[in-house]
Amino acid sequence: MPYLMHICFDNSSLLPRNMYYLEYKGIRFKLIQNNSYKWADVLITIVPHNNRRKEEEEAYQAASEFLSAMAWRNESRVKMWHAGGFGIRNEYKLKNAKCRVFDIHRTPLVGYYGEGYDISKIPEIESEEQRNALILFREANSSNNMYLSFLFYWQILETGGTKAIGWVDSTYKKKFNKLRVQQDDIDKLPLAGRTLGNYFNDDCRNAIAHIKRKSKGKTSIRLDKADDNTRIAISTRVIKEFARAYIIEHLKLNKRMYLVRKKGKGVPVYVRERDLRKGLYSIAYQRSQAWPIGKKQRRMGWK
């Protein structure tokens, strides 16, 4: 018996349509936007009966990579989790599938509606390093805990085989104008004569990871101390932009994929930009210049 798998996710950026069909990494999904004031959104896919655990894992990994790419494209906060599912008949089709597993939000994000949020174009992930970095960025950006976010952003700087301290110092010195960082934020950090990379490693990364510092004179963090909370909040805001620059500059995430139909037929599938130029495809979900608001958004009070 096939299995109708539900993967729930929170998305801070509402999409213009309530439902999409898409194929990513050979897995077909149906994306449904539920009432964002009540329930999380969902990706639905049909898993064959044979070797279900392996198929479920492959579907979940494909969904994770797609949602990471979508979050990066829209600069949105996306949190995902496996919500379960149920058995279905062999003749059951994805087009007939409806959301049957409703789950509450994992993040306090209602969602924002505006132009620019879409899934028709996402980054092309070409390497395991890019994939891991985007997943870490997605989790860090959606976390409600700034201490955890900092650790994830810092780990991104190590995904490409570089030394995080040296990369931060080199980028700050040579490419600061490419960072979306305010110098005022860096000026507020207690560097005490150290480089920015060493400060991040000693007073943030190691201080968060180790509640007790064995070495004398090393900075410890107290969660009930306002100054420490403010310092880590600023540090997390800054390291996030270093992580973003690392993904773009070092991991070279600069290619795109487009959601298209071949000859205007079939389930929309993501193809590389160079394949799009062959003229065999058409964009699956066109949107007008004046982006219309659907019935669901009007019911929710959008104008």
Residue pairs with C-beta under 8 A, 6 or more apart in sequence:
1 49
1 87
1 88
1 89
1 90
2 46
2 47
2 48
2 49
2 87
2 88
2 89
2 90
2 92
3 46
3 47
3 48
3 49
3 52
3 56
3 85
3 86
3 87
3 88
4 44
4 45
4 46
4 47
4 85
4 86
4 87
4 88
4 92
4 97
4 100
5 44
5 45
5 46
5 47
5 56
5 59
5 60
5 82
5 85
6 42
6 43
6 44
6 82
6 83
6 84
6 85
6 99
6 100
6 101
7 42
7 43
7 44
7 45
7 59
7 60
7 63
7 80
7 81
7 82
7 83
8 40
8 41
8 42
8 80
8 81
8 82
8 83
8 101
8 103
9 40
9 41
9 42
9 43
9 67
9 78
9 79
9 80
9 81
10 40
10 41
10 77
10 78
10 79
10 80
10 105
10 106
10 107
10 109
10 142
11 33
11 36
11 41
11 70
11 71
11 76
11 77
11 78
11 109
11 111
12 76
12 77
12 78
12 107
12 109
12 111
12 112
13 74
13 75
13 76
13 111
13 112
13 114
13 117
14 33
14 36
14 111
14 112
14 113
14 117
14 297
15 31
15 33
15 117
15 118
15 119
16 117
16 118
16 287
16 291
16 292
16 294
17 33
17 285
17 294
18 32
18 33
18 294
18 296
19 30
19 31
19 32
19 33
20 30
20 31
20 119
20 268
20 285
21 28
21 29
21 30
21 31
21 94
21 95
21 267
21 268
22 28
22 29
22 31
22 66
22 119
22 259
22 267
22 268
22 269
22 270
22 284
23 29
23 267
23 268
23 269
23 270
24 62
24 63
24 65
24 66
24 269
24 270
25 61
25 62
25 65
25 66
26 62
27 45
27 58
27 59
27 62
27 63
28 45
28 46
28 94
28 267
29 43
29 44
29 45
29 62
29 63
29 66
30 43
30 44
30 45
30 94
30 95
30 97
31 41
31 42
31 43
31 44
31 119
32 41
32 42
32 43
32 44
32 98
32 99
33 41
33 296
34 40
34 41
34 42
34 99
34 102
35 296
35 300
36 110
36 111
36 300
37 110
37 300
38 102
38 104
39 102
39 103
39 104
39 105
40 83
40 102
40 103
40 104
40 105
40 106
42 83
42 99
42 101
43 63
43 66
43 67
44 94
44 97
44 99
45 59
45 63
45 94
46 88
46 92
46 94
46 97
47 55
47 56
47 59
47 85
48 55
56 82
60 82
63 80
64 80
64 135
65 125
65 131
65 134
65 135
66 122
67 78
67 80
67 138
68 78
68 125
68 131
68 134
68 135
68 137
68 138
69 122
69 123
69 125
69 134
69 257
70 76
70 78
70 119
70 122
71 77
71 78
71 134
71 137
71 138
71 141
71 142
72 122
72 123
72 134
72 137
72 138
72 247
72 253
73 118
73 119
73 121
73 122
73 123
74 116
74 117
74 118
76 117
77 107
77 109
77 141
77 142
78 138
78 141
78 142
79 106
79 107
79 139
79 142
81 103
81 106
83 101
83 103
84 101
85 100
85 101
86 100
107 142
107 144
108 144
113 293
113 297
113 302
115 291
118 285
118 287
119 259
119 285
120 258
120 259
120 283
120 284
120 285
120 287
121 256
121 257
121 258
121 259
122 256
122 257
122 259
122 270
123 130
123 134
123 253
123 254
123 255
123 256
123 257
124 255
124 256
124 257
124 272
124 273
125 131
125 134
125 253
126 255
127 251
129 159
129 160
129 161
129 251
130 247
130 251
130 252
130 253
132 159
133 156
133 159
133 160
133 243
133 246
133 247
133 251
133 253
134 247
134 253
136 152
136 153
136 155
136 156
136 159
136 243
137 152
137 153
137 156
137 243
137 244
137 247
139 152
140 148
140 149
140 150
140 152
140 153
140 156
140 240
140 243
141 149
141 240
143 149
143 152
146 229
146 232
146 233
146 236
147 208
147 221
147 232
149 236
149 240
150 204
150 205
150 208
150 232
150 235
150 236
150 239
151 205
151 208
151 209
153 236
153 239
153 240
153 242
153 243
154 164
154 200
154 201
154 204
154 205
154 239
154 243
156 243
156 246
156 247
157 164
157 167
157 168
157 242
157 243
157 246
158 164
159 251
160 246
160 250
160 251
162 250
164 197
164 200
164 201
165 195
165 197
165 198
165 200
165 201
166 197
167 197
167 246
167 250
168 195
168 196
168 197
168 200
168 242
169 195
169 196
169 197
169 198
171 179
171 242
171 245
171 246
171 249
172 179
172 186
172 196
172 197
172 242
175 245
175 249
178 245
178 249
179 241
179 242
179 245
180 241
180 244
181 238
181 241
181 242
185 234
185 237
185 238
186 196
186 238
188 234
189 196
189 199
189 231
189 234
189 235
189 238
190 199
190 203
190 231
191 199
192 199
194 202
200 235
200 239
202 218
202 219
203 219
203 231
203 235
204 232
204 235
204 239
206 213
206 218
207 213
207 218
207 219
207 220
207 221
208 221
208 232
211 220
211 221
212 220
213 219
213 220
221 228
221 232
222 228
223 229
247 253
248 254
255 272
255 273
256 273
257 270
257 271
257 272
257 273
258 270
258 271
258 273
258 276
258 281
258 283
259 268
259 269
259 270
259 283
259 284
259 285
260 268
260 269
260 270
260 271
260 276
260 281
260 282
260 283
260 284
261 267
261 268
261 269
261 281
261 282
261 284
262 269
262 280
262 281
263 280
263 281
263 282
264 282
268 284
268 285
271 281
275 281
293 302
293 303
